[in-house]
Amino acid sequence: MDNMQKIPVFFTFDANYLLAAKVAIHSMMKHASRQYWYELYVFHTTLSPKAQQSLRNSLKEFTHTELHFIDVTQYNEKIKNFGTKAHYSKEIFYKLIATDVLPQYDRIICSDVDVVFTGDFSPVFFMFPNEKFYYAGVGPVENSRMPYYRKDFSTTEMEILEHEIAAGFLLINLKELRNDHKQEEIINFYVNNYPRLRLPEQDCIILTCWPYIKYLPIDYSLPISFYRLNMNQRDFYQGNTEFAGDKATALAKFNKGLAHPVQIHYAGFDKPWNCFRLTRRQDWIKAMKSTPGGMVLYLKSLPRNLLMRTKRYSLKRFLRKTYKRITNR
């Protein structure tokens, strides 16, 4: 370990995502290059000692990593009055505090846990070595979502939001964030603007850190929604340097990413542990079966996960029908 270069990675999740975290972290380490030592951190407020041990047990086979748990309850004061938004938990806020929590690092990787890794992520850590940036992530392929922002954001903000990077997998330049005293600014923006932020931490990052943003190749974090995009009939967003220019080249790069993702991100309400008809679910199922303790925890939590999903869709149907009745009067 002493002679190996360290790659730090952190995750933020609550007790409800224990199974997802076991699968995500185990699959990450299974594919990670053995030439590096990985310091893994979990920022949390609700993980019991039993849950922490369960995560450690799932990584015993890997001799090139160490897992640490950091209780960040002291940061909850800033978001104590915030509820959850859509399917996002309060833990997404913790993606914004690594500059303060881990002062020993100059850069770090952050990953969501509703993901599965099918390739080696470590090359990301060394990207953009001599360039100034705060965050790097997968950028927009196309921008059909932008009209939904118009109601709550100014024209200037809309122009910045177009460049947004996905927050499911990030390379964070902690050194530059510290040099420019950005963390307090980012946190204050998040707290003061939370009600209007649609993708809270994601919107916050781009609106406070643009233009010091870099784009990663899409294969490093591929949202399953990309599999529904027919880019043969759409224009690529030219603001994303990964796809700017020649359409044929961009299309080839996009299709290569779809075929060989490093990380698959199950972003959205439906997850592979509660939805049987989900794009690339079998990748997660395969990883879950190879994760120590994964199958037992999956079967144990399946009834609760399915019940929660049923209740959510029942509520959505009720609200949709109620809205139709009101608007048809």
C-alpha positions as MATLAB code, in Angstrom:
seq = 'MDNMQKIPVFFTFDANYLLAAKVAIHSMMKHASRQYWYELYVFHTTLSPKAQQSLRNSLKEFTHTELHFIDVTQYNEKIKNFGTKAHYSKEIFYKLIATDVLPQYDRIICSDVDVVFTGDFSPVFFMFPNEKFYYAGVGPVENSRMPYYRKDFSTTEMEILEHEIAAGFLLINLKELRNDHKQEEIINFYVNNYPRLRLPEQDCIILTCWPYIKYLPIDYSLPISFYRLNMNQRDFYQGNTEFAGDKATALAKFNKGLAHPVQIHYAGFDKPWNCFRLTRRQDWIKAMKSTPGGMVLYLKSLPRNLLMRTKRYSLKRFLRKTYKRITNR';
ca = [
       0.000    0.000    0.000;
       2.827    2.428    0.885;
       4.146    2.437   -2.682;
       0.726    2.464   -4.364;
      -0.926    5.663   -5.502;
      -4.166    6.321   -3.638;
      -7.507    6.994   -5.280;
     -10.120    8.304   -2.820;
     -13.825    7.747   -3.534;
     -16.833    8.739   -1.450;
     -20.509    7.806   -1.383;
     -23.546    9.348    0.331;
     -26.639    7.284    1.117;
     -29.024    6.344    3.907;
     -29.898    3.000    5.515;
     -32.528    2.253    2.856;
     -29.788    1.974    0.232;
     -27.629   -0.618    1.995;
     -28.231   -3.299   -0.652;
     -27.586   -0.853   -3.494;
     -24.385    0.312   -1.823;
     -23.092   -3.233   -1.355;
     -23.636   -4.000   -5.035;
     -22.277   -0.660   -6.280;
     -19.103   -0.712   -4.196;
     -18.407   -4.409   -4.723;
     -18.826   -4.083   -8.499;
     -16.640   -0.972   -8.458;
     -13.803   -2.775   -6.715;
     -14.221   -5.923   -8.797;
     -13.372   -3.970  -11.935;
     -10.956   -1.414  -10.467;
      -7.321   -1.561  -11.564;
      -5.139   -3.405   -9.047;
      -2.260   -0.986   -9.499;
      -3.891    1.563   -7.160;
      -4.933    1.646   -3.511;
      -8.530    2.809   -2.965;
      -9.612    4.773    0.095;
     -13.403    4.526    0.207;
     -15.533    6.820    2.363;
     -19.229    6.817    3.220;
     -20.756   10.100    4.407;
     -23.828    9.182    6.449;
     -26.079    9.923    9.412;
     -28.224    6.769    9.674;
     -26.007    3.726    9.136;
     -25.948    1.410   12.143;
     -22.798   -0.476   13.200;
     -24.457   -3.629   11.819;
     -25.018   -2.010    8.424;
     -21.441   -0.734    8.375;
     -20.101   -4.207    9.139;
     -22.298   -5.663    6.402;
     -20.648   -3.327    3.898;
     -17.181   -4.192    5.154;
     -17.946   -7.904    4.888;
     -18.874   -7.531    1.235;
     -15.397   -6.154    0.442;
     -13.221   -8.672    2.296;
     -11.957  -10.264   -0.915;
     -10.293   -7.035   -2.037;
      -6.821   -6.412   -0.666;
      -6.318   -3.039   -2.347;
      -8.921   -0.986   -0.500;
     -10.086    0.290    2.872;
     -13.599    1.440    3.779;
     -14.264    4.329    6.188;
     -17.518    5.716    7.597;
     -17.866    9.399    8.441;
     -20.862   10.674   10.406;
     -21.775   14.064    8.948;
     -24.738   14.783   11.225;
     -23.272   18.205   12.065;
     -24.095   19.373    8.538;
     -27.791   18.571    8.930;
     -28.471   21.893   10.628;
     -28.274   23.625    7.247;
     -30.906   21.363    5.674;
     -33.039   20.475    8.717;
     -36.198   21.987    7.222;
     -35.787   20.366    3.806;
     -37.949   17.397    2.932;
     -37.181   14.944    0.180;
     -37.712   16.078   -3.405;
     -39.089   13.521   -5.871;
     -36.965   10.393   -5.300;
     -33.958   12.322   -3.966;
     -32.986   11.879   -0.322;
     -31.346   14.552    1.819;
     -28.036   12.705    1.435;
     -27.444   14.302   -1.976;
     -26.445   17.451   -0.083;
     -23.387   15.661    1.293;
     -21.844   15.574   -2.185;
     -21.107   19.267   -1.667;
     -19.099   19.054    1.566;
     -16.083   16.868    0.681;
     -13.771   19.898    0.544;
     -14.294   20.343    4.269;
     -14.733   16.716    5.376;
     -11.617   15.325    3.646;
      -8.965   18.071    3.784;
      -6.133   15.614    3.061;
      -7.051   15.182   -0.616;
      -6.578   17.434   -3.642;
      -9.115   15.561   -5.777;
     -11.671   12.836   -5.192;
     -14.297   10.776   -7.006;
     -17.928   10.699   -5.870;
     -20.380    8.006   -6.979;
     -24.058    7.353   -6.422;
     -25.029    3.841   -5.317;
     -27.996    3.220   -7.638;
     -25.382    2.064  -10.125;
     -23.397   -0.959  -11.217;
     -19.840   -0.920  -12.526;
     -18.917   -3.082  -15.502;
     -15.479   -1.577  -16.146;
     -12.504    0.188  -14.569;
     -13.239    3.729  -13.410;
      -9.722    4.608  -12.183;
      -8.528    6.497  -15.330;
     -10.987    9.289  -14.487;
      -9.001   10.228  -11.393;
      -6.047   11.358  -13.530;
      -7.945   13.346  -16.159;
      -7.391   17.084  -16.743;
      -4.105   17.145  -14.775;
      -3.067   20.718  -15.590;
      -6.445   22.340  -16.211;
      -8.545   24.425  -13.876;
     -11.914   22.913  -13.086;
     -14.117   22.289  -10.047;
     -16.220   19.318  -11.135;
     -16.108   16.877  -14.040;
     -18.996   14.631  -15.057;
     -20.957   13.291  -17.996;
     -22.588   16.152  -19.860;
     -25.892   16.454  -21.729;
     -26.355   14.531  -24.957;
     -29.360   16.647  -25.937;
     -31.350   19.300  -24.106;
     -35.059   18.527  -24.430;
     -35.415   18.951  -20.641;
     -34.667   22.672  -20.684;
     -38.247   23.990  -21.158;
     -39.135   22.554  -17.734;
     -36.691   24.997  -16.130;
     -38.076   28.132  -17.749;
     -40.627   28.880  -15.027;
     -38.119   29.117  -12.179;
     -34.878   30.316  -13.740;
     -33.681   33.469  -15.486;
     -32.451   33.537  -19.070;
     -28.853   33.765  -17.853;
     -29.362   30.793  -15.518;
     -30.975   28.806  -18.323;
     -27.923   29.375  -20.516;
     -25.722   27.965  -17.738;
     -28.035   25.050  -16.927;
     -27.727   23.859  -20.525;
     -24.157   22.805  -19.702;
     -25.172   20.681  -16.702;
     -23.212   17.559  -15.765;
     -24.765   14.452  -14.222;
     -24.012   14.116  -10.497;
     -24.141   10.303  -10.383;
     -20.384   10.078  -10.954;
     -18.110   13.056  -10.409;
     -14.436   13.915  -10.365;
     -14.081   16.765   -7.874;
     -11.086   19.098   -7.784;
     -10.930   19.762   -4.039;
      -7.725   21.808   -4.317;
      -9.261   24.368   -6.679;
     -12.475   24.523   -4.662;
     -10.420   25.344   -1.556;
      -8.186   27.834   -3.353;
     -11.244   29.777   -4.518;
     -13.231   29.341   -1.265;
     -16.083   27.793   -3.219;
     -17.576   25.342   -0.734;
     -19.358   27.946    1.393;
     -20.719   29.625   -1.741;
     -21.998   26.308   -3.105;
     -23.635   25.310    0.185;
     -25.289   28.705    0.627;
     -26.650   28.587   -2.918;
     -28.055   25.102   -2.315;
     -29.722   26.146    0.941;
     -31.152   29.402   -0.411;
     -32.403   27.996   -3.713;
     -33.448   24.457   -2.799;
     -37.204   24.971   -3.489;
     -36.614   25.791   -7.160;
     -33.797   23.330   -7.885;
     -35.142   20.409   -9.926;
     -32.046   18.201   -9.656;
     -30.836   19.814   -6.439;
     -27.120   19.091   -6.142;
     -26.702   18.872   -9.911;
     -28.338   22.234  -10.623;
     -26.419   23.784   -7.739;
     -23.052   22.571   -9.039;
     -23.459   23.950  -12.544;
     -24.970   27.284  -11.451;
     -22.147   27.980   -8.982;
     -19.189   26.402  -10.792;
     -19.653   27.184  -14.479;
     -17.494   27.611  -16.555;
     -14.988   25.549  -14.544;
     -16.665   22.269  -15.515;
     -15.228   19.398  -17.546;
     -17.035   16.664  -19.458;
     -16.297   12.970  -19.051;
     -16.904   10.383  -21.803;
     -20.437    9.044  -21.365;
     -19.317    5.471  -20.721;
     -18.067    6.487  -17.266;
     -21.635    7.062  -16.074;
     -24.356    5.987  -18.460;
     -27.932    6.789  -17.346;
     -30.323    4.115  -18.577;
     -32.435    6.897  -20.106;
     -29.744    7.213  -22.800;
     -30.840    3.835  -24.165;
     -34.191    5.410  -25.054;
     -32.623    8.201  -27.097;
     -32.690    7.763  -30.860;
     -29.791   10.049  -31.672;
     -30.021    9.148  -35.355;
     -33.055   11.461  -35.411;
     -31.825   14.057  -32.919;
     -29.102   16.663  -32.833;
     -26.334   16.306  -30.283;
     -25.919   19.200  -27.865;
     -22.983   21.158  -29.259;
     -22.092   22.671  -25.899;
     -20.834   19.267  -24.751;
     -17.278   18.969  -26.034;
     -17.667   15.175  -26.132;
     -20.233   15.435  -28.956;
     -19.522   18.744  -30.650;
     -18.815   18.732  -34.375;
     -19.313   15.929  -36.857;
     -22.592   14.023  -36.349;
     -21.212   10.670  -37.535;
     -18.267   10.869  -35.122;
     -20.533   11.875  -32.257;
     -22.953    9.052  -33.046;
     -20.161    6.480  -33.116;
     -18.888    7.725  -29.757;
     -22.414    7.623  -28.297;
     -23.100    4.081  -29.529;
     -19.736    2.884  -28.221;
     -20.646    4.262  -24.801;
     -23.989    2.448  -24.860;
     -22.303   -0.821  -25.759;
     -19.420   -0.639  -23.274;
     -20.345    1.388  -20.189;
     -17.980    1.598  -17.236;
     -20.850    2.511  -14.942;
     -24.584    2.055  -15.547;
     -26.704    4.551  -13.606;
     -30.296    3.578  -12.786;
     -31.396    7.182  -12.365;
     -35.087    7.791  -11.726;
     -37.867    6.252   -9.642;
     -37.493    2.702  -10.946;
     -34.531    0.714   -9.637;
     -33.290   -2.784  -10.520;
     -34.208   -4.034   -7.044;
     -37.880   -3.001   -7.340;
     -38.663   -3.070  -11.058;
     -38.476   -6.273  -13.103;
     -38.684   -4.573  -16.509;
     -35.822   -2.133  -16.517;
     -33.157   -1.484  -19.138;
     -29.943   -3.377  -18.316;
     -31.364   -4.740  -15.084;
     -29.551   -8.025  -15.643;
     -26.200   -6.267  -15.242;
     -27.223   -5.274  -11.720;
     -28.722   -8.707  -10.940;
     -25.499  -10.414  -11.995;
     -23.446   -8.070   -9.807;
     -25.851   -8.504   -6.906;
     -25.508  -12.302   -7.040;
     -21.713  -12.041   -6.920;
     -21.777   -9.615   -3.961;
     -21.291  -11.398   -0.607;
     -24.594  -11.249    1.239;
     -26.268   -9.597   -1.739;
     -28.844  -12.264   -2.562;
     -29.931  -12.707    1.062;
     -30.421   -8.966    1.512;
     -32.168   -8.680   -1.864;
     -34.729  -11.357   -1.020;
     -35.203   -9.961    2.483;
     -35.875   -6.429    1.241;
     -37.855   -7.330   -1.903;
     -41.357   -7.304   -0.299;
     -40.783   -3.859    1.220;
     -39.302   -2.461   -1.994;
     -42.188   -3.726   -4.102;
     -44.735   -2.412   -1.599;
     -43.140    1.043   -1.642;
     -43.154    1.037   -5.433;
     -46.832   -0.010   -5.541;
     -47.811    2.733   -3.107;
     -45.909    5.331   -5.103;
     -47.549    4.411   -8.386;
     -50.971    4.230   -6.735;
     -50.458    7.759   -5.433;
     -49.326    8.977   -8.845;
     -52.411    7.466  -10.510;
     -54.664    9.032   -7.889;
     -53.127   12.465   -8.371;
     -53.274   12.162  -12.154;
     -56.971   11.174  -12.114;
     -57.787   13.938   -9.638;
     -56.039   16.496  -11.811;
     -57.977   15.323  -14.896;
     -61.282   15.565  -13.049;
     -60.491   19.107  -11.922;
     -59.276   20.318  -15.303;
     -62.204   18.739  -17.193;
     -64.836   20.578  -15.201;
];
